[in-house]
Amino acid sequence: MEKVLEFRDGYVCANDRPGLGVDIDEKEAEKYPCTAEVTTWTQTRRRDGALQIP
């Protein structure tokens, strides 16, 4: 396995290699579609009145 992250002095350093080091199973991901619905019990508003999802 190729080293993806580089750690220096307790920090994770950015690199110029592509990707995040994970493979996504597209068929499995389709089972869990992303929804951006705001339910009433989690509905939060910013100072300007815009909805914010916690």
LOTIMAR-237018 format. One record per atom (N, C-alpha, C): residue in one letter; x, y, z. Coordinates in steps of 0.02 Angstrom, whole numbers, plus 32768, in hexadecimal, padded with zeros to 4 digits. Layout:
AXYZ/...
This chain:
M802A7FC48000/M800080008000/M802C803E8000/E801B806C7FD6/E804180AA7FD0/E802F80D98009/K806180FC8023/K8056812D8057/K80308168803A/V7FF681778056/V7FCB81AC803B/V7FD581ED8062/L7FD781E980A4/L7FDD822480CE/L8024822A80E9/E803C826780EF/E807E8273810C/E8075829A814D/F809182818182/F808C82A181C3/F80CF82C181D5/R80CD830081EA/R810A83238200/R80F9834D823D/D811E83438273/D8116836A82B1/D80CD836B82CA/G80AB833282C3/G8066832D82DC/G8032834782AC/Y8045835B826F/Y80168375823E/Y801383478201/V7FD9834681E0/V7FD3832281A1/V7FE18355816A/C801283468141/C80278374810C/C8004836580CB/A7FF0839880A8/A7FD183908066/A800783798035/N7FF183538002/N801F833D7FCF/N8001834A7F8A/D8027833D7F56/D800F834A7F13/D7FF6830B7EF0/R7FEE82D57F14/R7FD582967EF7/R7F8982987EF3/P7F6D82797EC0/P7F24827A7EB8/P7F01824B7EE9/G7EC3825C7EF9/G7E99822F7F20/G7E9F82397F6B/L7E7282167F8E/L7E7182187FD7/L7E8981D67FF6/G7E9A81A67FCC/G7EB181677FE6/G7E7981377FF6/V7E3D81437FDB/V7E0481167FE6/V7DE581077FA3/D7DC680CD7F9F/D7D9F80BA7F64/D7D5680B97F77/I7D2C80D77F4D/I7CE480D97F5B/I7CC180A47F32/D7C99807B7F54/D7C7080487F33/D7C30806B7F1D/E7C2B807E7EDE/E7BF380A47EC4/E7BB080807ECE/K7BAE803F7EC3/K7B7080197ECC/K7B59801A7F14/E7B8680157F43/E7B7580177F8A/E7B5E805E7F9D/A7B7F80917F82/A7B6D80D67F91/A7B2780E87F79/E7B1180C87F42/E7ACE80D67F28/E7A9780C27F5B/K7AA680967F89/K7A7580817FBB/K7A6780B87FED/Y7A9380E97FF2/Y7A8D811E8023/Y7A9081638002/P7A5981767FE0/P7A5A81B77FBD/P7A5F81F17FED/C7A8182257FD7/C7A8A82617FFF/C7A4B828C7FFD/T7A32829E8036/T79F982CC8039/T7A0D83088063/A79F98342804F/A7A09837F8073/A79CA839B8094/E79A0836F80AB/E7962838680CB/E797083A18111/V794B83D58124/V795183F18166/V791283DC818C/T791C83B681C1/T78E383A281EA/T78D883D68220/T789C83D8823B/T788C840D826A/T78B6840A82A9/W78C883CE82C0/W78EF83CB82FF/W793883DD82F6/T795183DD82B8/T799683F282AE/T799A84358289/Q79628453827D/Q796284928257/Q798184C98280/T79B484E78265/T79D7851D8286/T79DD85568254/R79DA8592826D/R79E085CC8240/R7A1C85F68254/R7A3C86128220/R7A738641822C/R7A578685823E/R7A8186B2824E/R7A6A86F68260/R7A4687188228/D7A58870881E8/D7A37872781B0/D79F58704819D/G79E286CE81C2/G79A486AB81B6/G79AA866F8188/A79E58665816B/A79F0862C813F/A79F085EB8167/L79D785B58148/L79D785748169/L7A1E8558816D/Q7A2C853881A5/Q7A6D851981AE/Q7A6284D381C9/I7A8184A281A9/I7A7B845D81C0/I7AB6845081EE/P7AA8843C822C/P7ADF8430825C/P7B0A83F68248/
